[in-house]
Amino acid sequence: MRSLKSIVMVAFLSLAALFVMASCSTSKKTTTRKGDAVISVNAPDYKQIKKEINLKNSEFYYPELLRRFEAADTTLTAAQLFHFYFGTATRSDYNPYRMSDYGAIQKALTKETPGKEDWENAAKSIDEQLKSDPTNIRFHLFKHVVYSNLYGPEAEQTVGAYNQVIMLLSAVTSTGDGRSKETAYHVISVVDEYGILDVYGLTPKMQSLVEDKGQSYDVMELEDNKYGLESMYFNITMSMAAMNKMFGM
């Protein structure tokens, strides 16, 4: 999708300051050394997160976090965003394998000269998807592209969509650096893996599932890239647990 390239690079450049996030009280913080670098790893403690997002007097109460996120409230703290993203996976309607409708988006992003109606249809499709899947990183990327073409790059709606991408990515990138199983990015859906790759401008050439010590990982082998990355690791334990539950495994 040609129009996705612009948002990919803009988002990536803006993420540099967000990669090192404050640790959250409901994460299991460990450190791992890679060469001369010490990587901070914040693994979500889903049991504690579930407890806190259901307390009405908590700053992490999920309905309020959702309201503020949908309003693109940039005063949400790192801890609140962490609870919002990973808390989504503890809710009864969590479904990391729901079907996504790319039809209207694909038409607008690949058409030689898309018109206003194309962008409006794409926006409606994205908005509908995000009603039931509010933390879908890839669809928020699409939303930014579509809104930029529909309303203009400086419009309030476009800036809000951009901020939502940054906020979701800040939660994911607080969990590691994606370079190994030990420092894998924790994500709550496979679609978010592709959203992360889109942000970096990376192209996967092979995807493999690895099970290790009770954890599940997607290992994305990558095409040649300017970062010299051969693979990116995603911890998908929560998604796999949901799938096993769906199929009674």
C-alpha positions in Angstrom: 0.0 0.0 0.0 2.0 3.0 -1.3 0.4 5.7 0.9 1.4 3.8 4.1 5.1 4.7 3.5 4.7 8.3 4.7 3.2 7.4 8.0 5.7 4.6 8.6 8.7 7.0 8.5 7.0 9.9 10.3 5.9 7.6 13.1 9.2 5.9 13.4 11.1 9.2 13.7 8.8 10.3 16.4 9.1 7.2 18.5 12.7 7.6 19.5 11.9 9.4 22.7 9.3 6.8 23.7 11.3 3.6 23.6 12.6 4.0 27.1 9.5 4.2 29.3 9.0 4.4 33.1 8.4 1.0 34.6 4.8 0.2 35.7 3.8 -1.1 39.1 1.9 -4.0 37.5 4.7 -5.2 35.3 7.4 -7.7 36.2 10.6 -5.8 35.6 13.8 -7.6 34.8 16.9 -6.6 33.0 18.9 -8.5 30.5 22.3 -7.7 29.1 23.0 -7.7 25.3 26.6 -6.8 24.6 27.3 -3.6 26.5 23.6 -2.6 26.6 21.2 -3.4 29.5 17.7 -3.8 28.3 14.8 -3.2 30.7 12.0 -5.7 30.2 8.5 -5.0 31.5 6.4 -8.1 31.2 2.7 -7.4 31.8 1.2 -8.9 35.0 -2.2 -9.6 33.5 -3.8 -10.8 36.8 -2.9 -7.5 38.6 -3.8 -5.4 35.5 -7.2 -7.1 35.3 -7.8 -6.3 39.0 -6.9 -2.6 38.6 -8.7 -1.8 35.4 -12.0 -3.0 37.0 -11.7 -0.7 40.1 -14.0 2.3 39.6 -11.9 4.5 41.9 -8.6 3.5 40.2 -6.7 5.8 37.7 -6.6 2.6 35.6 -10.4 2.1 35.4 -10.8 0.7 31.8 -13.9 2.5 30.7 -12.3 5.9 31.6 -9.0 4.9 29.9 -10.9 3.9 26.8 -12.8 7.2 26.7 -9.6 9.2 27.1 -7.8 7.2 24.5 -10.6 7.6 21.9 -10.4 11.3 22.6 -6.7 11.1 21.8 -5.9 12.5 25.3 -2.1 13.0 25.3 -2.1 13.5 29.1 -2.5 9.7 29.6 0.6 8.5 31.5 2.9 5.7 30.5 1.4 3.5 33.2 -2.2 4.3 32.1 -1.4 3.5 28.5 0.3 0.2 29.6 -2.9 -0.7 31.5 -5.2 0.3 28.7 -3.3 -1.7 26.0 -2.7 -4.9 28.0 -5.9 -4.5 30.0 -7.8 -5.0 26.8 -6.6 -8.6 26.7 -8.2 -9.3 30.1 -11.7 -8.3 29.1 -14.5 -10.7 28.3 -14.8 -9.5 24.7 -11.1 -9.9 24.0 -10.6 -11.7 20.6 -7.2 -11.4 19.0 -8.2 -13.3 16.0 -11.3 -11.3 14.9 -11.6 -10.8 11.1 -10.7 -7.4 9.7 -12.2 -5.8 6.7 -9.5 -4.2 4.5 -11.6 -3.8 1.4 -12.4 0.0 1.5 -8.9 0.8 2.9 -7.2 -1.1 0.2 -9.3 0.6 -2.5 -8.4 4.0 -1.2 -4.7 3.3 -0.6 -4.0 1.6 -3.9 -6.2 3.5 -6.3 -4.3 5.7 -8.7 -6.4 8.8 -7.9 -8.7 8.1 -4.9 -11.5 10.6 -4.5 -13.2 12.0 -1.4 -15.8 9.2 -1.4 -13.0 6.6 -1.3 -11.4 8.2 1.7 -14.8 8.6 3.4 -15.6 4.9 2.9 -12.1 3.9 4.2 -12.6 6.1 7.3 -16.0 4.6 8.0 -14.6 1.1 7.7 -11.7 1.9 10.0 -13.9 3.6 12.6 -16.2 0.6 12.6 -13.3 -1.8 13.1 -11.9 0.2 16.0 -15.2 0.2 17.8 -14.7 -3.5 18.7 -10.9 -3.5 18.4 -9.7 -0.2 19.9 -6.0 -1.1 20.3 -5.4 -2.4 16.8 -2.1 -0.6 16.0 -2.2 -1.3 12.2 -5.7 0.1 11.8 -4.7 3.2 13.7 -1.8 3.6 11.3 -4.3 3.3 8.4 -6.6 5.8 10.1 -3.8 8.4 10.2 -3.1 8.0 6.5 -6.8 8.1 5.6 -7.6 11.1 7.8 -4.5 12.9 6.5 -6.0 12.6 3.0 -9.6 13.3 4.0 -9.1 16.2 6.4 -5.5 17.4 5.8 -2.2 16.5 7.6 -2.6 19.3 10.2 -6.3 18.7 11.0 -7.3 17.9 14.6 -8.6 14.5 13.5 -5.4 13.6 11.8 -3.2 14.7 14.7 -5.4 12.8 17.1 -5.0 9.6 15.0 -1.2 10.1 14.9 -1.1 10.5 18.7 -3.1 7.3 19.2 -0.5 5.4 17.2 2.3 6.8 19.3 0.4 6.0 22.6 -0.2 2.4 21.7 3.4 1.9 20.5 4.7 3.4 23.8 2.9 0.6 25.7 4.4 -2.1 23.5 7.9 -0.7 23.3 8.0 -0.4 27.1 8.1 -4.3 27.3 11.5 -4.8 25.5 13.3 -4.2 22.2 12.1 -7.1 20.1 15.6 -8.4 19.4 15.4 -11.7 21.3 13.0 -14.0 23.2 14.1 -12.5 26.5 13.4 -8.9 25.3 10.5 -9.7 22.9 7.8 -7.1 22.4 4.6 -8.2 24.2 1.6 -7.8 21.9 -2.0 -8.8 22.4 -2.8 -9.7 18.7 -0.9 -10.8 15.6 -2.1 -7.8 13.7 -0.2 -5.6 16.1 3.0 -7.4 15.1 2.5 -6.2 11.5 1.7 -2.7 12.8 5.1 -2.6 14.6 6.8 -3.8 11.4 5.0 -1.1 9.4 6.3 1.5 11.8 9.9 0.4 11.4 9.4 -0.1 7.6 10.4 -3.8 7.9 9.2 -6.6 5.6 8.8 -10.1 7.0 9.9 -13.0 4.9 9.0 -15.9 7.2 7.0 -16.2 10.4 7.5 -19.1 12.9 6.0 -20.0 16.3 8.3 -20.9 19.1 7.3 -22.3 22.5 9.7 -21.9 25.4 9.2 -22.2 29.2 5.5 -21.7 29.0 5.7 -18.7 26.7 4.7 -18.4 23.0 6.7 -16.3 20.6 6.2 -15.2 16.9 9.7 -14.9 15.3 9.6 -12.7 12.2 12.5 -13.3 9.9 13.0 -10.1 8.0 14.0 -9.0 4.5 17.3 -7.0 4.3 16.8 -3.7 6.1 18.9 -0.6 7.0 18.9 -1.6 10.7 20.7 -4.9 10.0 17.9 -6.8 11.8 17.6 -10.4 10.9 14.5 -11.1 13.1 12.1 -9.5 15.4 10.5 -11.3 18.4 7.0 -10.9 19.7 5.6 -12.5 22.8 2.1 -13.7 21.9 1.4 -15.9 25.0 -1.9 -14.0 25.7 -3.1 -14.5 22.1 -2.3 -18.2 22.1 -4.1 -18.7 25.4 -7.2 -17.0 24.0 -7.0 -19.2 20.9 -6.6 -22.4 22.9 -9.6 -21.3 25.0 -11.7 -20.7 21.9 -11.0 -24.2 20.6 -11.1 -25.9 24.0 -7.4 -26.9 23.9 
